[in-house]
Amino acid sequence: MATTKKTETKTEAKAAEKKTATKAAAKTAEKKTATKAAAKTAEKKTATKTATKAPAKKPAAKKTTTKKATAAKVEVFVEFGGVQVSIDEVVKNVKLTNGKAAKDITVYIKPEESKAYFVADGEEKEMDVFFC
């Protein structure tokens, strides 16, 4: 009987080892499955974040047509003693009287004296304006 007990004990020990090994293998398999599931979940979250962070397409710029305002033609006259003199004419004569191109010209018209006083690039000058 002693031999049978040893054999039975060895058999029981081997069976116990197999159960333990099977349980360990099952736990390892569960851990791998859980890890794979966690990895898939992480991939889904990353994909969702990436999808939400994708730059939105800008709407096409609206083409608007703007009508350019045409400048109205303005004419200015100085009238004295029943006679008119165009400001454009006075400015043209001031430029001729100055004799050289000027960057800044300021014109003062005094109809009672029939004169135009002007300052061209810092130089004071005068000219006659004929109200005839």
C-alpha positions as CSV (number, residue, x, y, z in Angstrom):
1,M,0.0,0.0,0.0
2,A,2.8,2.3,0.6
3,T,3.7,2.3,-3.1
4,T,0.1,3.1,-4.1
5,K,0.0,6.0,-1.7
6,K,3.2,7.5,-3.1
7,T,1.8,7.1,-6.7
8,E,-1.5,8.6,-5.7
9,T,0.3,11.5,-4.0
10,K,2.4,12.0,-7.0
11,T,-0.6,11.8,-9.3
12,E,-2.5,14.2,-7.0
13,A,0.5,16.6,-7.0
14,K,0.7,16.5,-10.8
15,A,-3.0,17.1,-11.0
16,A,-2.8,20.0,-8.6
17,E,0.2,21.4,-10.7
18,K,-1.9,21.1,-13.9
19,K,-4.8,22.9,-12.3
20,T,-2.5,25.7,-11.1
21,A,-0.8,25.9,-14.5
22,T,-4.2,26.0,-16.1
23,K,-5.4,28.7,-13.8
24,A,-2.2,30.7,-14.4
25,A,-2.6,30.2,-18.2
26,A,-6.2,31.4,-17.9
27,K,-5.2,34.5,-15.9
28,T,-2.5,35.3,-18.4
29,A,-4.9,34.9,-21.3
30,E,-7.4,37.2,-19.5
31,K,-4.7,39.8,-18.9
32,K,-3.7,39.6,-22.6
33,T,-7.3,40.0,-23.6
34,A,-7.8,42.9,-21.2
35,T,-4.6,44.5,-22.5
36,K,-5.8,44.2,-26.1
37,A,-9.1,45.6,-25.2
38,A,-7.5,48.6,-23.4
39,A,-5.2,49.1,-26.5
40,K,-8.2,49.1,-28.8
41,T,-10.0,51.6,-26.5
42,A,-6.9,53.8,-26.5
43,E,-6.7,53.7,-30.3
44,K,-10.3,54.7,-30.6
45,K,-9.8,57.6,-28.2
46,T,-6.7,58.7,-30.1
47,A,-8.6,58.4,-33.4
48,T,-11.5,60.4,-32.0
49,K,-9.2,63.1,-30.7
50,T,-7.4,63.3,-34.0
51,A,-10.6,63.4,-35.9
52,T,-11.9,66.3,-33.7
53,K,-8.6,68.2,-34.0
54,A,-8.6,68.0,-37.8
55,P,-8.7,71.6,-39.2
56,A,-12.1,72.7,-40.3
57,K,-12.3,73.8,-43.9
58,K,-12.7,77.5,-44.3
59,P,-15.6,78.7,-46.3
60,A,-14.8,80.1,-49.7
61,A,-14.2,83.8,-49.7
62,K,-17.2,85.7,-50.9
63,K,-16.6,87.7,-54.0
64,T,-18.0,91.1,-53.6
65,T,-18.1,93.6,-56.3
66,T,-17.7,97.1,-55.2
67,K,-18.6,100.0,-57.3
68,K,-16.0,102.7,-57.3
69,A,-17.4,106.1,-56.7
70,T,-16.5,108.3,-59.5
71,A,-15.1,111.6,-58.4
72,A,-17.4,114.5,-59.2
73,K,-15.9,117.2,-61.2
74,V,-15.6,120.3,-59.1
75,E,-15.1,123.8,-60.5
76,V,-14.4,126.8,-58.3
77,F,-14.7,130.4,-59.4
78,V,-13.9,133.7,-57.7
79,E,-16.2,136.4,-58.7
80,F,-15.6,140.1,-58.2
81,G,-17.1,143.2,-59.9
82,G,-19.2,141.0,-62.1
83,V,-16.2,139.1,-63.5
84,Q,-15.4,135.4,-62.8
85,V,-12.0,133.8,-62.6
86,S,-11.6,130.0,-62.4
87,I,-9.4,128.7,-59.6
88,D,-7.9,126.2,-62.1
89,E,-6.8,129.1,-64.2
90,V,-5.3,130.9,-61.3
91,V,-3.3,127.8,-60.2
92,K,-2.1,127.2,-63.8
93,N,-0.8,130.9,-63.9
94,V,0.8,130.6,-60.4
95,K,2.8,127.5,-61.7
96,L,3.9,129.5,-64.8
97,T,4.8,132.5,-62.7
98,N,6.8,130.4,-60.2
99,G,8.9,129.2,-63.2
100,K,10.0,125.9,-61.6
101,A,8.2,122.8,-60.3
102,A,7.2,123.2,-56.6
103,K,6.2,120.5,-54.2
104,D,4.0,122.8,-52.0
105,I,2.0,125.7,-53.3
106,T,-0.4,127.8,-51.2
107,V,-2.5,130.5,-53.0
108,Y,-4.2,133.5,-51.5
109,I,-6.5,135.5,-53.8
110,K,-7.3,139.1,-53.0
111,P,-9.9,140.2,-55.6
112,E,-10.1,143.8,-54.4
113,E,-6.4,144.2,-55.4
114,S,-6.7,141.9,-58.4
115,K,-3.7,140.0,-57.1
116,A,-2.9,136.4,-56.1
117,Y,-0.3,135.9,-53.4
118,F,1.3,132.5,-53.2
119,V,4.0,130.6,-51.3
120,A,5.9,128.0,-53.4
121,D,8.3,125.8,-51.4
122,G,8.8,128.5,-48.8
123,E,9.2,131.4,-51.2
124,E,6.6,134.2,-51.2
125,K,5.6,135.7,-54.5
126,E,2.7,137.5,-56.1
127,M,1.0,137.8,-59.5
128,D,-1.8,139.8,-61.0
129,V,-5.2,138.3,-61.5
130,F,-7.3,140.1,-64.1
131,F,-10.9,140.5,-63.2
132,C,-11.9,142.2,-66.5
